[in-house]
């Protein structure tokens, strides 16, 4: 299971479920979310910009390897369209900024979003 820090606003609490079994979230990874909650509480202004998101859909279903690929999203009407490209592929628009980071040896951008 992999988690990513996403920029955005998160209201309430959500968990990812597969066949009615909770596989991620505060009820599964309790110590991790307890520590993250303390960080979010220490930085309330910054915390409003971020959400924690499980990325097992991308890694386990779509088999995305974030070491080699990144997501790029564009807004089309009322939809957000996301595609996965090789990390070294240039993003067409200069309006893309990082919106998801993953932590491995440091913070790495895995998702660029239209701003």
N, C-alpha and C positions, 0 to 999 in steps of 0.2 A: 504494500500500500504506500502510495506517495502522496504528499500534500504539497500545496503551493500557496504562496502568499499572493493574493490577487488585490489589485487596486480597485476600489469601488466601495459601495455602502452595503453593509450587511445588517439587516434588521432581524432580530430574533435568532433562532438556532435551527440549523438544518442538518440532516444526516443522509448519507447515500445508502440506499437499500437495494439488495439483490435478492429476489425471490423471498421477500418479507424478512430477510435477515439483515440487520444493521451491520455494515462492514467498515464504516468509518464515522468519525464524529466524536463529540464529547462523551457519549456513553460508552464508546469502545476504547478510545485513547485518552483515558481520563487524566493521567498525569501530564501528558503533553498539553492538553487543553487547559488544565489548571495553570500550568506555567505560562502559556500564551495569554490566558485571561489576566494574569498578574501584569504582564507587559502591556497589554491593551489598557488596563486600569491605570498604569503609571503614565501613559501617554494618550489621554482621551481625545485630544484634538487630532493627532495623527491616526488614531485607531478608527476614526470615522471614515477614513479614506481606504481602509483595507478590510478584506474578508479572507477567511481560510477556506480553501476549496480542495476537495479530494480529486485527484487526477487519474484515478484508476480506469475511468472510461477511456481516456486517451491511451494510457500505457497498456492496459490489459485487453481492451476490446479492439481498438484501432492499431495497437502495437506500435505506437509512436515512441521513438527513442530520442528523448530530449537532449541527449548528448550530441546527436547528429541532426536533429530537426527542431524547428520552432513553429509555433502557430502564428498566423497573421490574420487579423480580423478587419473587415470593412463593414461599414453601415450601409445598408441598402433599404431605404424606406424605414419600416419599423422592424427590420430584421438585422441581426448581426451574423454575418457570414464568415466562418472560420475555415481556413485551409492550412495544411501543414506543408512546409517547404524545408529544403536542406538549409542548415544554419548559415552556410556561406552564400546563399542566394540573396541578392539585393532586393529589398522591398521597393516596389515601384514608387510609392508616394513618400514624400518627405514629411508627411503629417503623421506618420506612425511613431508611436512612443511605446516603451515597454510598459505592460500592464500586469504581467505575471512574472514572478521570480521564483527560482527553485534554489534550495540550499544544498550544496554538496561540499566542496572544499571552500567555497565562497558563494556569493550570490550571483546567479546567472539568469539572464533574461530568457524566458521560454515562450513568450507570447507578446507580439507587437499589435497594438490596437490603433485604429484610426482615431485621431483626436480632433 
